[in-house]
């Protein structure tokens, strides 16, 4: 299994540190988040990684080199300009395996990547989206009003539950290839919807796990706290 890690963003959501360090190289405690992901993928038997890089790409290469330090094979695909989350696949699609993973390089999760990949294979899917059940607690009384301005419902401090994309996906190479064009901008949500509208099987996978997208300062602080208290859940000895 090959995994493509998306690490080409500018990381502007976490200033000022990401002015000098790409977001995937930001440390949670003493380990860059991208290195945590690499160690996790390795524990699930993935030995080949392609890093899709752009912003400050030389830092990724200096830190990870060819992956030998982690007993991994790491190569790099360079973006001359931003290509979105799916666009970088066009330049490497012919070097990928029949089915492969694509994921963000700045998330903290205990997801079992092998389970998601097996589900993708079993369903013979064109694409599989990893989902996380997220809950938002509303600190106010929520009022629903009918068309005639009568009270319809009144719920004190409800919890809203919904599924979000984890930024972890699996694709079938032959099914996704027709949707890709070299150096053309394309995001994964648009790609998924194009395939679905064409009748291709796009499925969703969910399992109980921890997940956090490290995209905001508050989330980054939480990631540091969680990683310190549950390190063995994220990196297996």
Steps between C-alpha positions, in 0.01 A plus 500: 500500500620849408397810692505851358535767769385850414748749642500783250289758683628827639369441854376857538245389763774453760705820502761607589688169526393375155666805347825312548387136535242322280196395700564123463843553657359677803582289808243351731708476814832378357393340170391673176140407423600365158755269662227364729294419189795332328564279803133408515486407133813292540338310790218401261743359245531797268858530380473746210404866549471782249503849649316755285687817593516862392540763770850473652544157342873501571429469874305177450783354294760608752308345788375173348744456209431165330336346808788267583510625860148361549544195277263655249529587132416870472486694174377850420259654253550875464227756429617807317170665598210391725308210345243430772464172688440279195690683225844370609389144423509564126878529494558170683197288409692258276744419780227409750369154586158376387354642822668756723449734793493880481501698823576835652838539667377698798250288691515302823300178508489143628322381185589149388615573146503132408132465591407792276708361215351150537149649496587687181622180332204291618251752362690523169469876537625775276558704813455466874462792740606460862237655728503623858197557719529854635287655771444868566341611826286811470515711818162665441137404481422429134154608384326374186227729368209391282392691189227680696756612763368247751752309711582169330764368737725620781817302584726607783873472417474223240786297356518487122662191350623471142756312293805679359772395261816398685727594213581128453388342173562197282480499120502251217765614254323402177166648606639832616753555220251636239412786735857624536696733275864604552543832679123556524356615832256252655377444854397162639136599578449604137668182379278283722184671375604470134553125541173455689305692234651273234370195685829376642495340847610758755461356850552624855682330786456573871650344811532608861830683535655829602544766234605863493584725208781727615382803308447757771704617796244364748508158331880503496503559875254212551713274281802563721303417814343185358827374353679545831234308695436227238830472314490118485163518322658691213850354480542129567827387652 
